[in-house]
Amino acid sequence: MFRNKFNLRKVVAIAICLAGTTFFSGCDKEKEGGFSTQSAEVSVVVSELRNDEYFITSWINDTKKLDFSIGKSNPIYYNPLFSAFVDNEKNVYVAGTNFIAEWPYNDGAKLWKNGNVLLEIDGAIDYAPNAVFVSNSKVYVAGRQGNVATLWEMNESKSLTDKDNGTYSSNARTVFVSSDNSVYAAGEIGLNKSEQQRIIHNERYYQEIVNGGIFLNIRNWGIVWKNYNEYFRLTDGIDKIIEDGIEDSIEGIIAYSKHTGRGYENDISIYPLSIYVRNGRTYVAAEVFFGANTCGSGLWRDNELVYFRKEASFRSIYVTSNDEVHIVGKDNSQRAIAIRWRNGNELSYRQLTGEGFKNDARFVTVSGSTVYVAGTELVDDKPTATLWENGNPKRLQVNTNSSSSCAIFVNVK
């Protein structure tokens, strides 16, 4: 049961950023910590691994504001999952797993405000930590409880799907509150085996593949909820993505099919990771998987696929008042990337880091003409929290095994 000021009963989870994975690249300015910027007051939330324990620190430019533990690392869950949010009053909210060093390792989840626990969730429930968002002093948490996508608004939890409607599982991965106070969430629903959609593609290769054709199961559909009801599914463009993906790997498919003596079968899944609402339009960034492999990521505007990039993982989006979309993530060579897109055109594509495991960009926001990106860059074989300001890296110097950043708030001076 819950033990918190909200008196919640059961919760699932909380987090979108993976602590210890990759967050921002850096500068060579030697200092105790933090970073400097001339144009704005910038708040950044960082996770740090110190020996075998994870800590959350928050910085406003060069000044450290918070420093508190979120749990031990352990053999099963080496990197705790967490999500962070900084509100207009510079309060720092962190939601994440409550890991312990002994079996069963996972001991529930917690929500912190400025380092103090607001709510605690017992570990007896199967949950998945995903995202936290704060609007008008209300705290929203997206995740799942058991196998059901769930959204918590302050002290009330609401299931977003019904297990009897043809789904075997669902998950809410991201949450956003628009200017008119509408609550949006995005995630996926997993279809029962009997409900999965089987699609035949590339029939001209039929004779080349033993026992006929290429068929795939749509295992997880991307979905958007608005005010706790299904709003739309990310169906547009999926057939073309699948066709192109198969076309790219058709030689391997044929070889595999001839070797095994059967047609090619795999699962397709669409996982929304970021949602933003601007000017009455809903933007969603989602990864598309063939089995366990990412084939690319797409940007949907309402239920229309407007942009797709192969071999890329989109992590976060921000939409400006003139509908320019900023997208950050990484490519298949483990380079952090930043993209500007508007009205069907890719305006710019930038590689923020070189190749290397642990490079990643996890969060983006825009203030005036300045684009801020938070993430991790592998520096001297150590994942290092970094803030990019218009592509220029500012490394957060922290004395830890590794560090990563996943939330930014900008207040223009």
ROTOR-254904 format. One line per 10 residues: number of its first residue (from 1); their letters; for each residue y, x, z of C-alpha. Coordinates in nm, 4 decimals. Example, Ala and Ser with C-alpha at 12.3 -4.5 7.8 and 13.67 -1.06 7.14 Angstrom:
2
1) as) -0.4500/1.2300/0.7800  -0.1060/1.3670/0.7140
This chain:
413
1) mfrnkfnlrk) 0.0000/0.0000/0.0000  0.3591/0.1033/-0.0395  0.5497/0.2702/0.2346  0.9144/0.2562/0.1353  1.2503/0.0909/0.1614  1.1639/-0.1278/-0.1382  0.8515/-0.2652/0.0288  0.6655/-0.2464/-0.3035  0.2981/-0.3287/-0.2928  0.1241/-0.1379/-0.5598
11) vvaiaiclag) 0.2616/0.0870/-0.8152  0.1452/0.2987/-1.0872  0.3318/0.5766/-1.1888  0.6259/0.7610/-1.2726  0.7089/1.0297/-1.5197  0.7684/1.1440/-1.8689  0.8470/1.5136/-1.8358  0.5669/1.7575/-1.7745  0.6661/2.0066/-1.5116  0.5771/2.3590/-1.6114
21) ttffsgcdke) 0.5434/2.2818/-1.9817  0.8478/2.3800/-2.1792  1.2067/2.3019/-2.1477  1.5192/2.5045/-2.2416  1.5995/2.8478/-2.3778  1.8466/3.0856/-2.2294  2.1229/3.3396/-2.2188  2.1155/3.6896/-2.0765  2.3867/3.6336/-1.8176  2.2528/3.7692/-1.4869
31) keggfstqsa) 2.3335/3.5515/-1.1886  2.1624/3.3871/-0.8952  2.1213/3.0582/-1.0790  2.2809/2.7809/-1.2769  2.4902/2.8147/-1.5886  2.8518/2.7950/-1.6898  3.0196/2.5687/-1.9416  3.3819/2.5449/-2.0325  3.3932/2.1948/-2.1690  3.2262/1.9697/-1.9124
41) evsvvvselr) 3.0638/1.9273/-1.5767  2.6940/1.9239/-1.6553  2.4160/1.8208/-1.4166  2.0660/1.9481/-1.4910  1.7393/1.8770/-1.3096  1.4836/2.1578/-1.3037  1.1246/2.1890/-1.1835  1.0230/2.5275/-1.0467  0.6817/2.6694/-0.9647  0.7041/2.9007/-0.6641
51) ndeyfitswi) 0.3673/3.0574/-0.5982  0.1439/2.7478/-0.5779  0.4077/2.4839/-0.4994  0.6426/2.2858/-0.7226  1.0069/2.2279/-0.6342  1.2840/2.0189/-0.7863  1.6297/2.1714/-0.8030  1.9446/2.0182/-0.9435  2.2500/2.2053/-1.0628  2.6070/2.1150/-1.1503
61) ndtkkldfsi) 2.7057/2.4067/-1.3674  2.6748/2.7160/-1.1407  2.6185/2.5265/-0.8162  2.2781/2.4313/-0.6819  2.2907/2.0832/-0.5264  1.9278/2.0009/-0.4393  1.6089/2.1918/-0.3658  1.2960/2.0095/-0.2459  0.9178/2.0233/-0.2840  0.7230/1.7695/-0.4890
71) gksnpiyynp) 0.3750/1.9035/-0.4066  0.1186/2.1758/-0.4489  -0.0429/2.2811/-0.7713  -0.4195/2.2396/-0.7808  -0.7228/2.3189/-0.9999  -0.7309/1.9783/-1.1686  -0.3652/1.8859/-1.2177  -0.1981/2.2227/-1.2543  0.1315/2.0720/-1.3664  0.2603/1.7688/-1.1761
81) lfsafvdnek) 0.3998/1.4909/-1.3902  0.7541/1.3867/-1.3203  1.0566/1.2128/-1.4661  1.4163/1.2619/-1.3602  1.7402/1.0696/-1.4015  2.0990/1.1443/-1.2986  2.3313/0.8454/-1.2595  2.7094/0.8193/-1.2979  2.7609/0.9103/-0.9325  2.5473/1.2238/-0.9841
91) nvyvagtnfi) 2.2641/1.0900/-0.7711  1.9382/1.2534/-0.8736  1.6269/1.0355/-0.9002  1.2868/1.1975/-0.9438  0.9619/1.0082/-0.9862  0.6307/1.1829/-0.9957  0.2766/1.2351/-0.8817  0.2044/1.3227/-0.5213  -0.0432/1.6071/-0.5666  -0.2326/1.7743/-0.2846
101) aewpyndgak) -0.4379/2.0925/-0.2903  -0.7670/1.9344/-0.1808  -0.9951/1.6714/-0.3282  -0.9165/1.4138/-0.4636  -0.6031/1.6131/-0.5622  -0.4104/1.3013/-0.6657  -0.2671/1.1284/-0.3583  -0.0449/0.8673/-0.5190  0.3149/0.8935/-0.6353  0.6655/0.9093/-0.4955
111) lwkngnvlle) 1.0200/0.8258/-0.5952  1.2926/1.0479/-0.4533  1.6684/0.9964/-0.4445  1.8625/1.3153/-0.3740  1.5498/1.4661/-0.2197  1.4756/1.1713/0.0115  1.1704/0.9510/-0.0491  1.2628/0.5997/-0.1606  0.9090/0.4800/-0.2158  0.5572/0.6122/-0.1828
121) idgaidyapn) 0.2488/0.4896/-0.3608  -0.0979/0.5350/-0.2166  -0.3454/0.7286/-0.4279  -0.6165/0.4640/-0.4112  -0.4810/0.3031/-0.7287  -0.5365/0.4451/-1.0754  -0.1885/0.5049/-1.2120  -0.0059/0.7042/-1.4779  0.3402/0.8456/-1.4120  0.5874/0.7957/-1.6931
131) avfvsnskvy) 0.9613/0.7285/-1.6612  1.2508/0.6353/-1.4343  1.5879/0.4828/-1.5297  1.8824/0.3723/-1.3148  2.1435/0.1126/-1.4129  2.3953/-0.0686/-1.1922  2.2269/0.0810/-0.8842  1.8910/-0.0714/-0.9820  1.5963/0.1641/-1.0190  1.3399/0.0978/-1.2932
141) vagrqgnvat) 1.0036/0.2717/-1.3163  0.7726/0.2491/-1.6185  0.4024/0.3257/-1.6065  0.0711/0.1548/-1.5648  -0.1240/0.0047/-1.2798  -0.4937/0.0304/-1.3410  -0.5174/-0.0320/-1.7157  -0.2110/-0.2552/-1.7359  0.1375/-0.1486/-1.8471  0.3756/-0.2202/-1.5607
151) lwemnesksl) 0.7499/-0.2072/-1.5036  0.9004/-0.1927/-1.1561  1.2531/-0.3172/-1.0951  1.3563/-0.2250/-0.7428  1.1022/-0.4032/-0.5205  0.9297/-0.6097/-0.7876  0.6494/-0.5070/-1.0210  0.5735/-0.6950/-1.3409  0.2737/-0.6560/-1.5706  0.3728/-0.6256/-1.9357
161) tdkdngtyss) 0.0335/-0.7112/-2.0864  -0.2647/-0.9308/-2.0122  -0.6084/-0.7734/-2.0183  -0.7484/-1.0967/-2.1620  -0.5379/-1.0850/-2.4788  -0.7568/-0.8440/-2.6789  -0.6438/-0.5195/-2.5112  -0.8566/-0.2902/-2.2984  -0.5650/-0.0819/-2.1702  -0.1870/-0.0506/-2.1967
171) nartvfvssd) 0.0793/0.1872/-2.0756  0.4605/0.1813/-2.0513  0.5911/0.5325/-2.1238  0.9691/0.4951/-2.1403  1.2368/0.2540/-2.0146  1.6016/0.1883/-2.1042  1.8689/-0.0597/-1.9911  2.1253/-0.1581/-2.2552  2.4947/-0.2306/-2.2090  2.4224/-0.6047/-2.1798
181) nsvyaageig) 2.1718/-0.5316/-1.8979  1.8663/-0.6102/-2.1084  1.5642/-0.4083/-1.9961  1.3582/-0.2371/-2.2662  1.0311/-0.0505/-2.2334  0.8030/0.1111/-2.4885  0.4442/0.2268/-2.4754  0.1095/0.1444/-2.6276  -0.1650/-0.1119/-2.6086  -0.5259/-0.0114/-2.6619
191) lnkseqqrii) -0.7344/-0.2586/-2.8582  -1.0856/-0.3636/-2.7669  -1.3501/-0.2239/-2.9986  -1.4050/-0.5673/-3.1495  -1.0308/-0.6018/-3.2109  -0.9653/-0.2588/-3.3631  -0.8456/-0.2723/-3.7198  -1.0598/-0.0929/-3.9737  -0.8699/0.0204/-4.2819  -1.0071/0.1641/-4.6055
201) hneryyqeiv) -0.7960/0.4341/-4.7739  -0.8090/0.6722/-5.0703  -1.0819/0.4867/-5.2556  -1.0692/0.7330/-5.5457  -1.2542/0.9766/-5.3155  -1.5248/0.7192/-5.2479  -1.7881/0.8841/-5.4691  -1.7249/1.2267/-5.3196  -1.7994/1.1208/-4.9651  -2.1584/1.0519/-4.8695
211) nggiflnirn) -2.2161/0.6893/-4.7670  -1.8758/0.5864/-4.8869  -1.5109/0.5794/-4.8005  -1.2700/0.6776/-4.5351  -1.2186/0.4354/-4.2541  -1.0165/0.4608/-3.9360  -0.9774/0.2636/-3.6187  -0.6323/0.1771/-3.4911  -0.7011/0.2451/-3.1263  -0.3527/0.2366/-2.9724
221) wgivwknyne) -0.0593/0.0419/-3.1181  0.2966/0.1345/-3.0238  0.4787/-0.1590/-2.8685  0.8275/-0.2457/-2.7396  0.8998/-0.4928/-2.4617  1.2361/-0.6586/-2.3942  1.3013/-0.8250/-2.0611  0.9302/-0.8000/-1.9808  0.8104/-0.9776/-2.2975  0.6647/-0.8290/-2.6135
231) yfrltdgidk) 0.9499/-0.7636/-2.8583  0.7833/-0.5929/-3.1551  0.5058/-0.3508/-3.2489  0.5423/-0.0248/-3.4391  0.3430/-0.1372/-3.7393  0.5807/-0.0629/-4.0283  0.4975/0.2550/-4.2190  0.1670/0.3258/-4.0466  -0.0411/0.2768/-4.3621  0.1718/0.5316/-4.5487
241) iiedgiedsi) 0.1483/0.7803/-4.2605  -0.2289/0.7464/-4.2568  -0.2521/0.7792/-4.6351  -0.0415/1.0960/-4.6335  -0.2326/1.2412/-4.3411  -0.5649/1.1876/-4.5097  -0.4283/1.3226/-4.8374  -0.3234/1.6436/-4.6622  -0.6665/1.6975/-4.5104  -0.8913/1.5450/-4.7739
251) egiiayskht) -1.0823/1.8679/-4.8454  -1.1786/1.8977/-4.4811  -1.2693/1.5295/-4.4698  -1.4984/1.5632/-4.7720  -1.6622/1.8785/-4.6332  -1.7181/1.7125/-4.2962  -1.8591/1.3983/-4.4548  -2.1012/1.5905/-4.6776  -2.2123/1.8018/-4.3824  -2.2790/1.5057/-4.1561
261) grgyendisi) -2.4002/1.2688/-4.4262  -2.1608/0.9901/-4.3302  -1.8106/0.8698/-4.4016  -1.5075/1.0001/-4.2190  -1.4159/0.8039/-3.9094  -1.1407/0.8729/-3.6591  -0.9002/0.6961/-3.4286  -0.5299/0.6471/-3.4929  -0.2919/0.6163/-3.1982  0.0846/0.5645/-3.1795
271) yplsiyvrng) 0.2516/0.6780/-2.8552  0.6219/0.5922/-2.8041  0.7917/0.8546/-2.5860  1.1619/0.7642/-2.6019  1.3672/0.4483/-2.6528  1.7417/0.3956/-2.6979  1.9445/0.0822/-2.7694  2.2853/0.1011/-2.9367  2.4965/-0.1532/-3.1259  2.2271/-0.4179/-3.0925
281) rtyvaaevff) 1.9569/-0.2030/-3.2540  1.6496/-0.0591/-3.0870  1.5447/0.2983/-3.1701  1.2020/0.4315/-3.0754  1.0550/0.7787/-3.1206  0.6746/0.7966/-3.1204  0.4000/1.0486/-3.1847  0.1179/0.9583/-3.4230  -0.2274/1.1012/-3.3551  -0.5417/1.1379/-3.5656
291) gantcgsglw) -0.8019/1.1653/-3.2932  -0.6780/1.4381/-3.0576  -0.4429/1.5967/-3.3112  -0.0766/1.5133/-3.3693  -0.0105/1.4439/-3.7357  0.3622/1.3920/-3.6820  0.6268/1.1771/-3.5210  0.8299/0.8818/-3.6397  1.1611/0.7152/-3.5670  1.1573/0.3366/-3.5779
301) rdnelvyfrk) 1.4775/0.1324/-3.5887  1.3757/-0.2101/-3.4707  1.0419/-0.2578/-3.6480  1.1224/-0.0378/-3.9473  0.9992/0.3184/-3.9805  1.3126/0.4980/-4.0968  1.2163/0.8636/-4.0527  0.8910/1.0571/-4.0238  0.8318/1.4283/-3.9877  0.4878/1.5799/-4.0182
311) easfrsiyvt) 0.3560/1.8264/-3.7603  0.6331/1.7492/-3.5124  0.6403/1.5985/-3.1641  0.9526/1.3947/-3.0859  1.0302/1.3907/-2.7111  1.3745/1.2372/-2.6661  1.6412/1.0566/-2.8680  2.0094/0.9795/-2.8209  2.2138/0.7483/-3.0437  2.5908/0.7887/-3.0764
321) sndevhivgk) 2.8407/0.5060/-3.1217  2.8412/0.5657/-3.5003  2.4600/0.5357/-3.5144  2.3892/0.9066/-3.5508  2.0503/0.9775/-3.3958  1.9777/1.3054/-3.2188  1.6082/1.3900/-3.1823  1.4528/1.6798/-2.9904  1.0979/1.8002/-2.9420  0.8816/2.0747/-3.0883
331) dnsqraiair) 0.6925/2.1582/-3.4052  0.3299/2.2548/-3.4583  0.4202/2.6251/-3.4192  0.5475/2.5594/-3.0656  0.9140/2.5962/-3.1569  1.1668/2.3746/-2.9847  1.3564/2.1723/-3.2450  1.6670/1.9543/-3.2692  1.7342/1.7062/-3.5506  2.0350/1.4952/-3.6518
341) wrngnelsyr) 1.9586/1.1812/-3.8545  2.1752/0.8970/-3.9812  2.1141/0.6066/-4.2204  1.8071/0.7485/-4.3884  1.9275/1.1066/-4.4123  1.8244/1.4135/-4.2146  2.1673/1.5697/-4.1527  2.0392/1.8846/-3.9885  1.7201/2.0468/-3.8632  1.7447/2.3334/-3.6155
351) qltgegfknd) 1.4819/2.5544/-3.4559  1.6057/2.6338/-3.1071  1.3367/2.8911/-3.0288  1.0899/3.1154/-3.2019  0.7188/3.0473/-3.2056  0.5268/3.0577/-2.8816  0.3320/2.8449/-2.6374  0.5506/2.6630/-2.3804  0.8603/2.6306/-2.5991  0.9792/2.2706/-2.5947
361) arfvtvsgst) 1.2886/2.0507/-2.5935  1.2553/1.7492/-2.3657  1.5915/1.5770/-2.3294  1.9066/1.5301/-2.5353  2.2478/1.3789/-2.4721  2.5830/1.3932/-2.6515  2.9356/1.4122/-2.5140  3.2138/1.4106/-2.7705  3.1281/1.6773/-3.0268  2.8901/1.8625/-2.7954
371) vyvagtelvd) 2.5140/1.8152/-2.8070  2.3249/1.9120/-2.4920  1.9507/1.9744/-2.5046  1.7273/2.0488/-2.2067  1.3878/2.2155/-2.2280  1.1907/2.5361/-2.1873  1.1686/2.8634/-2.3700  0.9044/3.1255/-2.3144  1.0963/3.4352/-2.1981  0.9034/3.7520/-2.1118
381) dkptatlwen) 0.5866/3.5405/-2.0985  0.7441/3.3055/-1.8429  0.8469/2.9451/-1.9180  1.2188/2.9382/-1.8407  1.4430/2.6350/-1.7931  1.7213/2.6386/-2.0507  2.0183/2.4302/-2.1559  2.1323/2.4426/-2.5167  2.4961/2.3543/-2.5827  2.5442/2.2981/-2.9572
391) gnpkrlqvnt) 2.2428/2.5211/-3.0116  2.3642/2.8027/-2.7855  2.1117/2.8721/-2.5066  2.2150/2.9010/-2.1447  1.9227/3.0202/-1.9380  1.8896/2.8882/-1.5868  1.8119/3.1995/-1.3842  1.5632/3.0984/-1.1151  1.3331/3.3270/-0.9202  1.0063/3.1438/-0.9846
401) nsssscaifv) 0.6747/3.1732/-1.1679  0.8006/2.9245/-1.4250  1.0677/2.6589/-1.4604  1.1537/2.3679/-1.6855  1.4341/2.1151/-1.7235  1.4177/1.7514/-1.8210  1.7330/1.5613/-1.7306  2.1040/1.6052/-1.8022  2.4169/1.4193/-1.7038  2.7527/1.5170/-1.8551
411) nvk) 3.0938/1.4421/-1.7069  3.3768/1.5665/-1.9285  3.6422/1.7454/-1.7235
